[in-house]
Amino acid sequence: MEKRIVHVDMDAFFAAVEQRDNPSLRGKPVIIGASPRKGTGRGVVSTCSYEARRFGVHSAMPISRAWRACPDGIYLSPDMSKYSVESKKIMEILAAFSPVMEKISIDEAFLDCSGTEHLFGDSRALGQSIKEKILSERGLTASVGIASNKSVAKIASDLEKPDGLVICPPGEEAAFLAPLPVNRLWGAGPKTVERLEKMGITTIGELAAFSEEGLARRFGRWGARLRQMALGIDSRSLETENGRKSISEERTFSRDTGKTEILEKMLLSLSQDVAAQLRRKKMKARTVHLKLRFSDFTTLTRSRTLQRYFDDTVTLHHAAGDLFRSVPRFQKVRLIGVGVSGMEEGKVYIQPSLFGENRGKSRKVDRVMDEVARKHGKVITRAGLLGKKESLSSNKVDKKKGRG
C-alpha cells in the first residue's frame, strides 16, 4: 500500500479568523500582534493577512517596522482563546478524514490517508474534499500538500499559498523537489542554508547531486540526512496524540521581566529539569523548543533540530540559549518555556561533544545530580543557578509541566 501523507496548513490563520468574524476587515491589511503605538511599539507581529504581506509585513517582524511598512494597516491584539477554539474545530474536521493525525501547531497538521482511495478518491479529490469541508463549515481557507512522506507533503503545502493544493505523485519526489531553493527543505535552518550556498548549492536538486562523502566532510552525519531529504526520502511515521513523545517545562513570572540575567538563569533551570526527565525515562531527543510569552500576551515559539540525539543539560541549555538569543525582545517577558521532542528510547547515537571536556564533565554532574535526587530529592543544583533566589525575589514564578 502506497503511503499518502497529507499536510494541511491554514492560511494566515489568526488574521483570517478575524476577517471572517468581522466582514469590514476583509480585503484589508490586518496585522495581529503587539500594539504599534504609531511606530514606537515594542513587540512583534504574530501573523498578518495576505493583504498586509504585500507591504512586506511578516510574522516575527518587530511591530515598529511593520508600522513603518504599513501605517494604514489594521492592528489587532491576538485572541488566543478564540483561535484555540477554532483550531479544535478544524482538527475535528480533519479527524473525519483519518484517525492517524499529527497536530504540529495550532493551525497545521499531518494526516496519514494511506489506503483511503475507496473512501475519498484520488489525491486531488481528497485534497479538494478537505479544503471544501473546512471552507463550508468554518469559513476559512487552507493550503494542502499531498505526498508519500511528511517532508515532501509539508514543502508541497507551502508552494501555492493561499488556498493551494499541490500533489507530488509517488516516485517523483526527487524531480518534484529539484528546482526548489534549498531553503525550502524542512529542517534546513538559516545557518545550514548559508553554508550550502557558500558551497555553490542553491537548489535542492544541486544538493541531491552533491556527493554524500563531501556532505559528510562538511556536516558529519547530518550531511547524509540532508541528501536524503533532497532526494525526497523521509521514513518518519506520524506522531499521534497518544504516541507523541515530548517533554516540556515552562514558568510564568508573577511580574513581567526584561532582565537578561533572570531569563538566562531560568533557561538553565528549565533545561536542567527537562534533561533530567529525559534521563529518567531513558530517552534521548533531537529537537529543542523555546517558548516566550511577552507582556502583551503575544507568544513566540522557536525550535531547532540537532544533528544527533542528546540527554544532557549542557547540550539542551546551549541550544535553548541560541534560540533565546535569536529572538528580538522589545518588551518584557511573562512566560518562558523549554521543551524537547523527536525522542527515541534506548541507546541511540549521542550528540558529539560541542564543548570539549566541559560537556564530559557536565554529564558526570548530571549523573551525580540524578543519583542524589533519586535518594534524597532535589537538594542540590548547579553553580550557575546560585543566587537565583535573590535575583528572582521580585519575580516569583508559577511552574507548569507539559507532556506530549
TORRONU-638315 format. One record per residue (C-alpha): residue in one letter; x, y, z. Coordinates in steps of 0.1 Angstrom, whole numbers, plus 5000, padded with zeros to 4 digits. Example, Ala and Ser with C-alpha at 12.3 -4.5 7.8 and 13.67 -1.06 7.14 Angstrom:
A512349555078S513749895071
END
This chain:
M500050005000E501450334989K501850595016R499650905012I500551185037V498551505037H499851835052V497152085060D498252445068M495652715075D496253045056A497153345077F495153175105F494753445132A494153725107A491753505086V489653435117E489453805125Q488453885089R485853615088D484353735121N484354105111P483454145074S484654505074L488254375077R488054165046G490454275018K492354495042P495854465057V495254305091I498254265114I497954065146G500454135174A501654395198S500354755197P502354955172R501855285191K502355485158G505755325152T507055325188G505654995199R507854725215G506654385203V506354175172V503954065145S502253735154T500753695119C499253905092S496753885063Y498053845028E496954205021A499554315047R502254085033R502154285001F503654565021G506554345033V505054265067H505653915080S505453715112A508053785139M508854125124P509254405150I505954585152S507654925148R508954805114A505554675104W504055015112R506655195090A505954945062C502154955065P501055255086D497455225073G497154865084I494654745110Y496454635141L494754385164S495854215197P495753835194D492853655209M494453315217S491353175234K489253225202Y492053085180S492352785202V488652705200E488752745162S491852525160K490052245179K487052265154I489352245124M491251945139E487851775144I487151815107L490551675098A489951375121A487051275098F489551205070S491950995090P492250865126V496050895122M496751265127E499751465140K498951815150I502252015148S500952365156I497652555163D497052585125E498652285108A498551905109F499551595091L497151315081D498050965071C495450885044S497050575030G494550325017T491650575018E491150594980H487950394981L486550655006F487850984993G489050914957D492451004944S494751264960R493351554941A489751464951L490951404987G492651744989Q489651924974S487351754999I489451865029K489652225017E485952245008K484852105042I487052355061L485752635039S482052535042E482052465079R484552715092G484652985065L488452965062T490852855035A493652605039S496652505018V497152135013G500251935002I500051554995A503051324990S504450995000N506051135032K505951415057S508851625045V507651655008A504051705018K504951995041I507052155013A504252104989S501652275010D503652595010L504252624973E500852774962K499652964993P497053084999D494252834992G496652594974L496652224966V499952074954I500451704949C503751514944P503051174928P504750874943G508150814928E508651164916E509851324949A513451404937A512251554904F509551754923L512051904947A514951954924P514152314911L513252444945P515752664965V517452484994N515752705020R512552505012L513952195029W512152125061G514752135089A517452325070G517852635091P519452965080K522952865090T522752535071V521352715040E524152985043R526852705044L525252525014E525052844994K528752915001M529452574986G527652674955I524452474963T521352694958T518752434947I517552114962G518551934930E522152054934L522151924969A520851584958A523651564932F526351654956S528451364968E527551205001E531251195011G531551575005L528551655026A529751425054R533051605055R531251935060F528251845080G529051505096R526151255097W523751545092G525051565057A523651225048R520351325062L520351645042R520951455010Q518151205018M515751495023A516951644990L516151314973G512651314988I513351035013D511751055047S510750735065R509250905096S505750805107L503251045121E503351105159T499751085170E498551255202N498650925220G502050835208R503751165207K506951185227S507851525241I508751685274S508452055283E508652285313E507652645315R507452915341T505253225343F506653525362S504353695386R505854015374D507054055338T510854095335G513254215309K516354135329T518653905308E520353755339I517053635353L515853495320E519053315313K519153165347M515553045342L516652885309L519352695327S516852575354L514352465328S516952295307Q518252105338D514651985347V513851875311A517151695307A516751515340Q513351395329L514851265296R517351055316R514750925340K512650805310K515850665294M515050875264K517151095241A515851385220R516951575189T514651875187V514752165212H511852405216L511752755231K508552945241L508353305251R505253505260F505553875263S503754145283D501054185256F500453805256T502053765222T503653425222L506553315201T507952965197R511252865181S512652515175R515952365164T516652015154L520251905163Q522351665142R522451405169Y520451285199F521251415234D520151375270D522451615289T521851965304V524652145286T523552055251L519952135258H520852465275H523252565247A520652505220A517852675240G520152975247D520853005210L517153015202F516653265231R519253505218S517953485182V514553635193P514354015192R512854125225F511254465226Q509154425257K509254235290V508753855292R505853705310L506453335304I509453125293G509452755284V511852485272G510952155256V512251865236S510751635210G511951385184M512651145212E513950785209E514350525236G517450325244K520950355231V520950595201Y523950795188I524651075212Q525451435201P529251465197S530951705220L530252065212F532052195242G535251985246E535951845281N533352075296R530551865282G532051545296K532351705330S528751825327R527551465320K529251355352V527551635371D524151525356R524751165368V525651275403M522651505405D520351225392E521650995419V521351245447A517851335435R516850975434K517950915470H517251255487G515151465464K516151785446V518551915472I521452025450T521652245420R524252385395A526552665404G525052875375L521852885395L523353015427G521953355436K518753265418K516653325449E517853675453S517653765416L514153625414S512853765447S510754015429N509953775400K508353465416V507353215391D504552965386K505552625374K503852435346K504852105331G504051975297R503951615284G503251515249
END
